[in-house]
């Protein structure tokens, strides 16, 4: 997934039930069709690392890294988004090592 989800207007006349979506991009026709059916569309911003955290959160755990914080959109894109995308919280704390001094062995903290 390169840029997230783009909602297009093709087939918009078939939307009959309210749906609530968060997308990277949306056409005017698609947004009007969703809102006419009682739903909502929010344009959210995710950078490449944020999208990776949504699609493959296990990659960060495997590498021993925390999930990244949500990034703000670049100034040129601020008017094209409604909000900053939300990233999931880590499901469990990632243990880290404390450097050992001469007197203390390395301890595993959690």
C-alpha positions in Angstrom: 0.0 0.0 0.0 1.6 3.2 -1.2 -0.7 6.1 -0.4 -3.5 4.6 1.6 -7.2 4.3 0.6 -8.7 6.5 -2.2 -12.5 6.6 -2.4 -13.7 7.2 -6.0 -17.1 8.2 -7.2 -17.6 5.4 -9.7 -20.7 3.4 -8.7 -21.7 6.1 -6.1 -25.4 5.7 -7.0 -25.3 2.2 -5.4 -24.6 3.5 -1.9 -27.8 3.0 0.0 -26.7 2.6 3.7 -24.8 4.9 5.9 -21.1 4.1 6.0 -18.3 5.9 8.0 -14.8 5.8 6.5 -11.4 7.2 7.0 -9.6 7.6 3.7 -6.4 9.2 2.4 -8.2 10.8 -0.6 -11.8 11.1 -1.7 -13.5 12.6 -4.8 -16.3 15.2 -4.4 -18.8 12.8 -6.0 -18.0 10.0 -3.7 -18.1 12.2 -0.6 -21.5 13.6 -1.6 -22.9 10.1 -2.2 -21.7 8.8 1.2 -23.1 11.8 3.0 -26.4 11.6 1.1 -26.8 8.1 2.5 -26.3 9.3 6.1 -22.6 8.3 6.3 -19.4 10.3 6.7 -16.0 10.4 5.1 -12.9 11.8 6.9 -9.7 12.5 5.0 -6.8 11.6 7.3 -3.1 11.9 6.8 -0.6 9.1 7.3 3.1 9.2 6.3 4.8 6.0 4.9 5.9 4.9 8.4 2.3 5.5 9.8 0.8 3.4 7.0 3.3 0.6 7.8 2.3 0.7 11.4 -1.4 0.3 10.4 -0.8 -2.5 7.9 2.0 -4.4 9.6 2.3 -3.6 13.3 4.1 -6.9 13.9 7.1 -5.6 11.9 7.9 -3.1 14.6 7.7 -5.7 17.4 9.9 -8.0 15.4 12.5 -5.3 15.0 12.2 -4.4 18.7 10.8 -0.9 18.0 7.9 1.0 19.4 5.1 2.0 17.1 5.6 5.5 15.7 3.6 8.5 16.7 1.2 10.0 14.1 2.9 12.5 11.8 1.5 15.9 10.8 0.8 16.6 7.2 3.3 18.8 5.2 2.2 22.4 4.9 1.1 22.0 1.3 -1.3 19.1 2.2 -2.9 20.7 5.3 -6.0 21.9 3.4 -6.4 18.4 1.8 -6.9 16.5 5.1 -9.5 16.8 7.9 -7.3 15.3 10.6 -4.2 13.4 11.5 -4.5 9.6 11.3 -4.6 7.7 14.5 -2.1 4.9 15.1 -2.8 1.9 17.4 -1.2 1.8 20.8 1.3 -1.0 21.4 -0.4 -4.1 22.7 2.4 -4.9 25.2 5.5 -3.0 26.4 8.7 -3.8 24.5 11.3 -4.9 27.0 14.7 -3.1 26.9 18.1 -3.8 28.3 19.8 -1.6 30.9 23.6 -1.2 30.4 25.5 -3.2 32.9 28.0 -1.6 35.2 31.0 -3.4 36.6 29.0 -4.4 39.7 25.6 -5.2 38.3 24.7 -7.8 35.7 22.5 -6.8 32.7 18.8 -6.9 33.8 15.8 -7.4 31.7 13.1 -4.8 32.6 9.5 -4.7 31.6 
